[in-house]
Amino acid sequence: MFFKKITLLFFLIFASVGYSQTLSLKEAVKTGLENFGSIRAKNNYTNASRETLKQSKRDYLPNLNLAAQQDYGTVNGQNGPLYGFGGLGVASSGLPLPDQNWNSAFGALYLVNMNWDFFTFGKAKEKINLAKVDVQAKENDLKQEMFQQQIKISAAYLNLLASQRLLISQQKNLSRAEVFKKTAVARVKNGLLAGVDSTLATAEVSKAKIALNLARNFVKEQNNKLVDLMSVPPQDFITDTIFVNQIPKALILEEKTTDSLHPLLKLYKTRIDYSNQQTKLYKRFYYPTMSAFGILQTRASGFDSSYATDQNAFNRNYWDGVNPDRTNYLLGVGITWNLTTPFRMSKQVSAQKFVSQGLQEEYNQAERELKSQLNFAEDKIKITLENYAEAPIQVNAAQRAYLQKSTLYKNGLTDLTDITQTLFTLNRAEIDRDIVNNNVWQSFLLKVAATGNFDLFINEF
């Protein structure tokens, strides 16, 4: 019956101040995971790494080039060396005649070129493996971000719930103060009490109103934090209070956490794996690359085959110049090996090893911190459970004391100081109860954050 009264009072209070939407913890977490910007960003980064993996696999395919060009110009040749510096040399070919002439005609070149690094001593394979590890790293980064967001939203939800329950306690405290004031004013008018009692009762009501307004402001702050974490438009929520007077079943059953690795440690581990894989790839550059290549080339020219003896044997007709009439093909294999590459890459390998060692130290530090956090959470759970058992005793005792003192005061058998003290004690006991109940769930959430198994928490709802 008492719980039903509290629930009814809860809805009456928040209906009066404009709270319109009831929100469950599961809905809050689900909405936050769907909307939060960093999660959506890292989901895109993960998809990008998957596409990069596909691209790295396709890099093993051979290069197949098609080319065609049609030109018009002269074909004067000259004996002597030539280096096409920067690719700027002209590929004109012809007889080294004694004099310059300006005979010109059309020419064309058509070719198909294929080259394939068919054996790279593991470079292609290690590049693919590196892309696979990068996908795992991005996926674990996304999972870690989602886990952290789940913890943050749950903590914000519990804080909002606690603030709303404190608001109820302050509303009840104001109601008691107003009843106390009415009693004091009536007795002062009847000459049964001194006028100072009425004044002090009015002060207690003002004090209760100030406390209520502070509680409302605190509710608004916690509500806004939850709105930000959920990435939704500004709105006011009513939290679900069904579970708050209970303790997590996992604590009663003493369920053991899973042995799966914490999402944060998984992220650090894949970063180490990525660094180690980069080291393997760099080592593969010590070795040569074996390639296969093939070319099919067709040429056309407006200069006749007799042009060597008759410089008038050419035709400026476009079609004669671009119609192919000579074809060559070439097939072959080759090997390229830059002998200075191992000397240069050895430092890259040693640098990457230091990176791996640094990442391992970060992993070790994170593991130590999580163990410390888990130990702290276990101790905190024990303390909050003890407080959870004591809180109802304190509230019941305070309620009885307040009822006794208020009855005595109404009958003129006690003074204002006693009733004010019991009023303060009851208000403090109710606030302690609200905080203690919420702290049980907060400490349980802290344990979940240390173990990395959010299902252990969310399955309670």
C-alpha positions in Angstrom: 0.0 0.0 0.0 2.8 2.4 0.9 4.6 1.7 -2.5 1.3 2.4 -4.4 0.9 5.7 -2.6 4.5 6.7 -3.5 3.9 5.8 -7.1 0.7 7.8 -7.3 2.5 10.8 -5.7 5.3 10.4 -8.1 3.1 10.7 -11.2 1.1 13.6 -9.6 4.2 15.6 -9.0 5.8 15.2 -12.4 2.5 15.7 -14.2 2.2 19.0 -12.5 5.6 20.2 -13.7 5.2 19.1 -17.3 7.0 15.8 -17.5 5.3 13.9 -20.3 7.2 10.9 -21.4 7.9 7.7 -19.4 11.3 6.2 -20.4 12.6 2.7 -19.6 16.3 2.1 -19.2 16.3 -0.3 -22.2 14.7 2.3 -24.4 17.2 4.9 -23.3 20.2 2.7 -24.1 18.7 1.6 -27.4 18.0 5.2 -28.5 21.4 6.4 -27.4 23.2 3.6 -29.3 21.2 4.5 -32.5 21.7 8.2 -32.3 25.0 9.1 -30.7 27.4 10.7 -33.1 30.6 9.0 -32.2 29.0 5.6 -32.5 27.6 6.4 -35.9 31.0 7.7 -36.9 32.9 4.7 -35.8 30.3 2.5 -37.5 31.2 4.2 -40.8 34.9 3.8 -40.0 34.4 0.1 -39.6 32.5 -0.1 -42.9 35.4 1.8 -44.5 38.0 -0.7 -43.2 35.9 -3.6 -44.5 35.9 -2.0 -47.9 39.7 -1.5 -47.6 40.1 -5.2 -46.9 38.3 -6.0 -50.2 40.5 -3.5 -52.0 43.7 -5.1 -50.6 42.6 -8.5 -51.9 42.0 -7.0 -55.3 45.4 -5.4 -55.3 46.8 -8.9 -56.1 45.0 -8.8 -59.5 47.3 -8.1 -62.5 47.4 -4.6 -64.1 45.7 -4.6 -67.5 46.2 -1.3 -69.5 44.6 -0.3 -72.8 46.1 2.6 -74.7 45.6 4.3 -78.0 47.1 7.4 -79.5 46.9 9.1 -82.9 49.5 11.7 -83.9 50.6 14.0 -86.7 54.2 15.1 -87.1 57.6 14.7 -88.6 60.0 11.7 -88.3 63.5 13.2 -88.5 66.1 11.0 -86.8 69.6 11.6 -85.6 72.4 9.5 -84.4 73.3 10.2 -80.8 72.4 9.4 -77.2 69.1 10.6 -75.7 67.6 10.5 -72.2 63.9 11.3 -71.8 64.4 13.2 -68.6 61.2 13.4 -66.7 59.4 11.6 -69.5 59.6 14.6 -71.8 61.5 12.9 -74.7 59.7 12.7 -78.1 59.3 9.2 -79.5 59.6 10.2 -83.1 61.6 7.7 -85.2 63.0 7.8 -88.7 66.1 8.0 -90.8 69.1 10.1 -89.7 69.0 12.2 -92.9 71.7 14.7 -93.7 69.3 17.7 -93.6 66.2 18.7 -91.7 62.9 18.3 -93.6 59.4 19.0 -92.7 57.7 15.9 -94.3 54.8 15.0 -92.0 52.1 12.4 -91.9 49.7 10.8 -89.4 50.7 7.9 -87.2 49.1 5.8 -84.4 49.9 3.4 -81.6 47.6 0.8 -80.1 48.6 -1.5 -77.3 47.5 -3.8 -74.5 49.8 -4.1 -71.6 49.6 -6.6 -68.7 51.9 -6.9 -65.8 51.4 -9.0 -62.6 53.5 -9.2 -59.5 52.7 -12.9 -59.2 55.1 -13.7 -56.4 56.0 -11.1 -53.8 57.5 -13.3 -51.0 54.5 -12.7 -48.8 54.0 -8.9 -49.3 50.6 -9.2 -50.8 49.5 -11.8 -48.2 50.7 -9.7 -45.2 49.1 -6.6 -46.6 45.7 -8.5 -46.7 46.4 -9.8 -43.1 47.0 -6.2 -42.0 43.7 -5.1 -43.5 42.0 -7.9 -41.7 43.5 -6.9 -38.4 42.5 -3.3 -39.1 38.9 -4.4 -39.5 39.0 -6.2 -36.2 40.5 -3.1 -34.6 37.8 -0.9 -36.0 35.1 -3.4 -34.9 36.5 -3.6 -31.4 36.8 0.2 -31.2 33.1 0.4 -32.2 32.2 -2.2 -29.5 34.2 -0.4 -26.9 32.5 2.9 -27.8 29.1 1.2 -27.6 29.9 -0.3 -24.2 31.1 3.0 -22.8 27.9 4.7 -24.1 25.7 2.0 -22.5 27.4 2.6 -19.2 27.2 6.4 -19.4 23.5 6.3 -20.4 22.7 3.8 -17.6 24.6 6.0 -15.0 22.8 9.1 -16.2 19.4 7.3 -16.1 20.1 6.2 -12.5 21.1 9.7 -11.6 17.9 11.1 -13.1 15.9 8.5 -11.2 17.6 9.4 -7.9 17.0 13.1 -8.5 13.3 12.5 -9.2 12.9 10.4 -6.0 14.7 13.2 -4.1 12.1 15.6 -5.5 9.3 13.4 -4.2 10.9 13.4 -0.7 11.2 17.2 -0.8 7.6 17.5 -1.9 6.5 15.3 1.0 8.7 17.4 3.4 7.0 20.6 2.1 3.6 19.0 2.7 4.5 18.1 6.3 5.9 21.6 6.9 2.7 23.2 5.6 0.6 21.0 7.9 2.8 21.9 10.8 2.5 25.5 9.9 -1.3 25.3 9.8 -1.3 23.7 13.2 1.0 26.3 14.7 -1.0 29.2 13.2 -4.3 27.9 14.6 -2.9 27.4 18.0 -1.3 30.8 18.0 -4.6 32.4 17.1 -6.3 30.5 19.9 -3.6 31.8 22.3 -2.3 28.3 23.0 1.2 29.1 21.6 3.5 32.0 21.4 3.5 34.0 18.2 7.1 33.0 17.6 6.0 29.4 16.8 4.0 30.7 13.9 6.9 32.6 12.6 9.3 29.7 12.9 6.8 27.4 11.2 6.6 29.8 8.3 10.4 29.7 8.1 10.4 25.9 7.9 7.9 26.1 5.0 10.1 28.5 3.2 13.1 26.3 3.8 11.2 23.3 2.4 10.2 25.3 -0.7 13.8 26.3 -1.3 14.9 22.6 -0.9 12.1 21.6 -3.4 13.2 24.2 -6.0 16.8 23.0 -5.6 15.6 19.4 -6.2 13.7 20.5 -9.3 16.8 22.2 -10.7 18.8 19.0 -10.0 16.3 17.0 -11.8 16.5 19.3 -14.8 20.3 19.0 -14.9 20.2 15.2 -14.8 17.5 15.1 -17.4 19.6 17.3 -19.8 22.6 15.0 -19.4 20.5 12.0 -20.4 19.1 13.9 -23.3 22.6 14.7 -24.5 23.7 11.1 -24.2 20.7 9.9 -26.1 21.1 12.6 -28.8 17.4 13.4 -28.8 15.6 16.8 -28.9 15.2 18.4 -25.5 12.4 16.8 -23.5 11.5 15.7 -20.0 11.4 12.1 -19.0 9.8 10.1 -16.3 12.0 7.2 -15.2 10.8 3.7 -14.4 10.7 3.3 -10.6 9.6 -0.4 -10.5 13.1 -1.8 -10.0 14.5 0.8 -7.7 13.2 -0.7 -4.4 14.7 -4.1 -5.3 18.3 -5.2 -5.5 19.8 -6.8 -8.7 19.1 -10.5 -8.9 22.7 -11.1 -9.9 23.7 -9.9 -6.5 21.3 -12.2 -4.8 22.2 -15.2 -6.9 25.9 -14.2 -6.8 26.2 -14.9 -10.5 29.8 -15.1 -11.7 30.9 -12.8 -14.5 32.0 -14.3 -17.8 35.7 -14.8 -18.6 35.4 -12.9 -21.9 37.9 -10.1 -22.4 36.8 -6.6 -21.5 35.9 -4.5 -24.6 38.7 -2.0 -23.7 41.3 -4.8 -23.5 40.0 -6.2 -26.8 40.6 -2.8 -28.3 44.2 -2.6 -26.9 44.9 -6.2 -28.0 43.9 -5.6 -31.6 46.0 -2.4 -31.6 49.0 -4.6 -30.6 48.1 -7.2 -33.2 47.9 -4.4 -35.8 51.3 -3.1 -34.9 52.8 -6.6 -35.0 51.2 -7.2 -38.4 52.8 -4.0 -39.6 56.2 -5.3 -38.5 55.6 -8.5 -40.5 54.7 -6.5 -43.6 57.8 -4.3 -43.3 60.0 -7.4 -43.1 58.6 -8.7 -46.4 60.0 -5.6 -48.1 63.5 -7.2 -47.6 62.7 -9.6 -50.4 62.4 -9.1 -54.2 59.3 -9.1 -56.3 58.8 -11.4 -59.3 56.6 -10.1 -62.1 55.1 -11.4 -65.3 54.3 -9.1 -68.2 52.9 -9.2 -71.7 52.4 -6.6 -74.4 50.5 -6.6 -77.6 51.3 -3.5 -79.7 50.0 -2.3 -83.1 51.3 0.6 -85.0 50.3 2.7 -88.0 52.2 5.3 -90.0 51.7 7.5 -93.0 55.4 6.9 -94.1 55.9 4.1 -96.5 58.5 1.4 -96.1 60.5 2.9 -99.0 60.9 6.2 -97.2 64.5 5.3 -96.5 65.4 5.7 -100.1 62.7 8.0 -101.3 61.8 10.9 -99.0 58.6 11.5 -101.1 57.2 8.1 -100.1 54.7 9.4 -97.5 51.0 10.2 -97.4 49.3 12.9 -95.4 45.9 11.1 -95.6 44.5 10.6 -92.1 43.2 7.1 -92.6 46.4 5.9 -94.2 48.2 7.2 -91.2 46.1 5.7 -88.5 45.1 2.3 -90.1 47.3 -0.2 -88.2 49.6 -2.4 -90.3 52.4 -3.6 -87.9 51.9 -5.7 -84.8 54.3 -7.0 -82.2 53.8 -8.9 -79.0 56.1 -9.6 -76.0 55.9 -12.0 -73.1 58.3 -12.3 -70.2 59.0 -12.6 -66.5 61.3 -10.5 -64.4 62.5 -9.9 -60.9 63.2 -6.6 -59.2 65.2 -6.3 -56.0 66.4 -3.0 -54.5 69.4 -4.2 -52.5 69.3 -1.2 -50.2 65.7 -1.7 -49.1 66.6 -4.2 -46.3 69.1 -1.6 -44.9 66.4 1.1 -44.8 63.5 -1.0 -43.7 65.4 -2.5 -40.8 64.9 0.8 -38.9 61.3 0.8 -39.8 60.9 -2.7 -38.3 62.7 -1.8 -35.1 60.6 1.4 -34.7 57.4 -0.6 -35.1 58.6 -3.1 -32.5 58.9 -0.2 -30.0 55.4 0.9 -30.9 54.2 -2.7 -30.1 55.9 -2.6 -26.8 54.3 0.8 -26.0 50.9 -0.6 -26.8 51.5 -3.6 -24.6 52.3 -1.3 -21.7 49.0 0.6 -22.3 47.3 -2.8 -22.3 48.9 -3.8 -19.0 48.0 -0.5 -17.4 44.4 -0.7 -18.5 44.2 -4.3 -17.2 45.5 -3.1 -13.8 43.0 -0.3 -13.6 40.1 -2.6 -14.5 41.1 -5.0 -11.8 41.4 -2.2 -9.2 38.0 -0.9 -10.3 36.4 -4.4 -10.0 37.9 -4.8 -6.5 36.5 -1.3 -5.5 33.1 -2.2 -7.0 32.9 -5.4 -5.0 33.7 -3.6 -1.7 31.2 -0.8 -2.6 28.5 -3.4 -3.3 28.9 -4.9 0.2 28.7 -1.5 1.8 25.6 -0.4 -0.2 23.8 -3.7 0.6 24.4 -3.1 4.3 23.1 0.4 4.0 20.1 -0.9 1.9 19.2 -3.1 4.9 19.5 -0.2 7.4 17.7 2.5 5.4 14.1 1.2 6.0 14.8 0.9 9.7 16.0 4.5 9.8 12.9 5.7 7.9 10.4 3.8 10.1 12.0 5.1 13.3 12.0 8.6 12.0 8.3 8.3 10.9 7.3 7.0 14.3 9.3 9.8 16.1 7.7 12.5 13.9 4.2 11.1 14.5 4.8 11.0 18.2 6.2 14.5 18.4 3.6 16.0 16.1 0.9 14.5 18.3 2.5 15.8 21.4 2.9 19.2 19.8 -0.8 19.4 18.8 -1.7 18.7 22.4 0.8 21.2 23.8 3.0 18.6 25.4 6.3 19.5 23.5 7.9 22.6 22.1 8.7 23.7 18.6 12.4 22.6 18.7 11.4 19.0 19.2 9.0 18.9 16.3 11.4 20.7 14.0 14.2 18.3 14.8 12.0 15.2 14.1 10.9 16.9 10.8 14.5 17.3 9.8 15.4 13.8 10.8 12.5 12.3 8.8 13.4 14.3 5.7 17.1 13.2 6.0 16.1 9.5 6.5 13.9 9.6 3.4 16.7 11.2 1.3 19.2 8.6 2.7 16.8 5.8 1.7 16.5 7.2 -1.9 20.2 7.6 -2.2 21.0 4.2 -0.7 18.6 2.4 -3.0 20.0 4.0 -6.0 23.6 3.4 -4.9 23.0 -0.4 -4.9 22.3 -0.1 -8.6 25.1 2.4 -9.2 27.7 0.1 -7.5 26.4 -2.9 -9.5 26.8 -0.8 -12.7 30.3 0.0 -11.6 31.1 -3.7 -11.3 29.6 -4.3 -14.8 31.8 -1.5 -16.2 34.8 -3.2 -14.7 33.9 -6.7 -16.0 32.8 -5.5 -19.5 29.6 -7.6 -19.6 26.8 -5.1 -20.0 24.3 -8.0 -20.5 24.7 -8.7 -16.8 23.1 -5.3 -16.0 20.6 -4.8 -18.8 19.1 -8.3 -18.3 17.8 -7.1 -14.9 15.2 -5.0 -16.6 
